[in-house]
Amino acid sequence: MAKKNQVAPAGVVETEAVPMVQTTDANGKSSLQMFCLKSMCIARCCVPIYIYIALCFCLAAIENRNRQPSDDDADFREWDVLDTFYYAIITLTTVGYGDVYPTSQGGRLFCAFVLPMGVMALTITMGTVSEELPKVGKGGEKSIKDLLEELKNVIDEDDDGTVTEEEYLLFCLKREQKVDEETLDILRAQFQALDADGSGELDEDDVVILTEKCNELGL
C-alpha cells in the first residue's frame, strides 16, 4: 500500500507538468497556421515567376533542337531540367553567371524576348506579395462561426447591448492594433472641441461659430 504524505528526497523538487501553450495572434490563429497561410499566399503571388520558368523550358527545347553536336563546341551537351531551372533562377535574379546560355540563333532570338519578362515577373511578384501578405489572417478569411464569436465579444464590451457600425469598426481597429484607446481619446477631444454648438455633429454652423470666436480672439 502506498504511503501517504511521502516527502521527496533532499535536492529533488517536485514540479507539476506545465502544458505547452501554443502562441496565437490577435485573430486567434497559431504561429504554425499563420506560417502556412503566408506561405500559401506567397505561392499564389509567384504565378508570374512560374510563367517565366515555363518560358525558360521552352527556350531549352528550342536550344536543344537547333543546336547540333557538330557545332564548334567541345563541351556540347543538351540542356536538362536542372540546367534550365538553374538558368531561369540566375536570369530571374539578374545574376547571370554566364556558364549556361543559348548559342543557337533561334535560342538567342527567343531569349531576347524572354529575359525582360523575367525582370517584370520578379517586380510584379514582389509588389503583389507586399500588397497581399499583410492581408493574411484578416477578417476576409474568417468563417461565419469566427465572426459570430467576434460579435459576442463586441456585444459583451458594449454598454447598451447593441453594436453600431462605428462601434464594430472601432473594435476591429483596436483588435488589429491599428489604433489604441489613447489615440481615440485624443480624437474624441478634438471632435468635442470642433463641435461648437454641442449638437454631436459637425456641420457648417460649427464652422461659423468657431470662425467668429477666432476673429474675436484675433487668431
C-alpha angles and dihedrals in degrees: 000000000000116000119239125232093020114182119226116242118266114278093023117107117199111221132179119241110261113217116232113251117213112223114241132187130228091282095053096253121136123237091251092052091049091049091052093046092049092046091052090047092053091047090053092049092053094071092112089054091050089053091050092051089050089053089052089056088053087052090052090052091051091047094049091048098047100035112079130195088242089072116110094266122114092189095052116153134148122260109258128193093274093049092049095048090046091051091049093053098045092048093042090055090043091238099121106180090188096228092111118040139136118265104176121090092240093048093050092048092050090044091055089065097037101052096063088051088059092059091047092046092053092046094048092047094050091048093048093048092050089050100043102035096070088054093061112115094012127130095279090072096048123111125231089258091056091048091051092052089049091049090054090055091050092050092047091054093047120092101217098038094244127098124212124202091257092051091050091049092050090050092052093046092052092045091052088047090238090130135012133213093256091058091047091053090052091050091047090052090051091051092050090049091053093044093085097167094045093234094133090242134084115232143141092288090063090052092051094047094047092046091054091049091049090051091049092051092043093240 
